[in-house]
Structure formats: C-alpha cells, structure tokens
Amino acid sequence: MHVLQSDEVFHFYAGDAVEQVQLFPDGTGNLVVIGMDLAAGERPQVVVPRGVWQGAKLVDGGKWALLGCTVSPGFEFVDYEAESREWLVERWPEWREMIGKLTNG
C-alpha cells in the first residue's frame, strides 16, 4: 500500500475487476471495485485524492486486468510513501484483513 502527494486517477481498460481500498486520514476507509460492470456497482474510473492511502488487487478468482493511471499534477518519487503492515493496521484496524492481503509480512 502507498500514498501519494498528488491526485491519482485509475482507468479500467480490460480484464477482471480490481478491488481498491482507500484509507483516509480521518481513520475511515472505502472499498471500490474498478471494472466495467456498472450494474454491479463497478466503476471504470476512480479518483484517489492526494494523501489517501491505497492498495489494489484482483477480485477473488480474477486472472488479469489492464489498468492505467494518471497522476496530477505529476508523479515524483519523493512524493511516494509506503509503510509497514503494522503501521497501517494500527491506524485503520477495521481494515486489517484487506491490509493483510495488500502488504508483505
């Protein structure tokens, strides 16, 4: 999981749907499914505001997906931050299971 200091827009192009968790500075979180099945609530485009922690994975049973992302005003490695599973779970304990799926030990 990571956080950026710029807004990031994810675009779904093809394949299986992707689950994305967004963890907000106020301690809340949101799960978004990125995909083309609008009737099922999937979204083909998702914005992650700057300062929001995020991680994504294929839906269970998914085999592949093609997504793109646009970062505005731009991506700089100095603005990229990652943290440990423990650090994330301490701040968003109700998202422990998803954080566990998106982080290493």
VMD Tcl script that draws the C-alpha trace (Angstrom):
set ca {
  {0.00 0.00 0.00}
  {1.11 3.53 -0.64}
  {0.17 7.19 -0.52}
  {0.98 10.00 -2.95}
  {1.04 13.76 -2.58}
  {-0.86 14.17 -5.87}
  {-4.30 13.03 -7.00}
  {-4.30 9.74 -8.91}
  {-6.96 8.59 -11.39}
  {-7.25 4.88 -12.22}
  {-8.70 3.87 -15.60}
  {-10.00 0.34 -16.27}
  {-9.33 -0.96 -19.78}
  {-9.86 -4.74 -19.83}
  {-9.89 -7.99 -17.89}
  {-11.24 -8.86 -14.47}
  {-12.39 -6.36 -11.88}
  {-9.98 -4.96 -9.28}
  {-10.73 -4.17 -5.64}
  {-9.14 -0.98 -4.38}
  {-9.10 0.07 -0.74}
  {-8.75 3.75 0.10}
  {-7.78 4.69 3.67}
  {-8.43 8.30 4.64}
  {-6.51 10.48 7.12}
  {-9.58 10.68 9.41}
  {-9.39 6.92 10.07}
  {-12.17 5.88 7.69}
  {-11.85 3.72 4.60}
  {-13.64 2.79 1.42}
  {-13.60 -0.25 -0.88}
  {-14.13 0.48 -4.57}
  {-14.41 -2.12 -7.33}
  {-12.81 -0.94 -10.55}
  {-14.31 -2.59 -13.62}
  {-16.86 -2.31 -16.40}
  {-19.94 -3.97 -14.83}
  {-21.79 -0.79 -13.95}
  {-24.94 -2.71 -12.98}
  {-22.90 -4.47 -10.27}
  {-21.58 -1.16 -8.95}
  {-18.16 -1.38 -10.58}
  {-16.57 1.88 -11.68}
  {-14.43 2.22 -14.83}
  {-12.62 5.25 -13.42}
  {-11.69 6.03 -9.82}
  {-10.01 9.07 -8.27}
  {-7.74 8.66 -5.25}
  {-7.22 12.09 -3.68}
  {-3.75 13.10 -2.55}
  {-2.92 11.97 0.96}
  {-5.19 8.89 0.81}
  {-3.53 5.51 1.36}
  {-4.39 2.94 -1.29}
  {-3.87 -0.60 -2.44}
  {-5.50 -2.79 -5.07}
  {-5.82 -6.45 -6.03}
  {-7.76 -8.57 -8.47}
  {-11.17 -9.69 -7.23}
  {-11.16 -13.25 -5.90}
  {-10.93 -15.59 -8.89}
  {-9.66 -12.84 -11.17}
  {-6.85 -13.72 -13.54}
  {-5.75 -10.42 -15.07}
  {-6.65 -6.77 -15.51}
  {-5.32 -3.88 -17.54}
  {-5.50 -0.52 -15.78}
  {-3.81 2.78 -16.34}
  {-3.33 5.69 -14.00}
  {-2.92 9.41 -14.37}
  {-1.24 11.44 -11.63}
  {-1.90 15.15 -11.41}
  {-0.13 17.48 -11.24}
  {2.53 14.80 -11.73}
  {4.35 11.88 -10.17}
  {7.61 12.39 -8.30}
  {9.24 9.51 -6.41}
  {9.90 11.87 -3.50}
  {6.09 12.12 -3.06}
  {5.63 8.32 -2.81}
  {5.40 6.80 0.67}
  {4.90 3.20 1.81}
  {4.57 1.87 5.36}
  {4.57 -1.47 7.15}
  {1.52 -3.65 7.64}
  {1.70 -3.00 11.39}
  {1.75 0.78 10.93}
  {-1.30 0.65 8.64}
  {-3.30 -1.73 10.87}
  {-2.60 0.45 13.91}
  {-4.26 3.41 12.15}
  {-7.04 1.50 10.31}
  {-7.72 -1.61 12.46}
  {-11.09 -2.33 10.83}
  {-9.26 -2.80 7.51}
  {-6.82 -5.38 8.95}
  {-7.89 -8.20 6.61}
  {-7.57 -6.15 3.41}
  {-4.31 -4.55 4.57}
  {-3.01 -8.07 5.16}
  {-3.85 -9.04 1.57}
  {-2.10 -5.96 0.18}
  {1.11 -5.93 2.22}
  {4.03 -8.25 2.93}
  {4.54 -9.69 6.42}
}
mol new
graphics top color blue
foreach p $ca { graphics top sphere $p radius 0.5 }
foreach p [lrange $ca 0 end-1] q [lrange $ca 1 end] { graphics top cylinder $p $q radius 0.2 }
display resetview
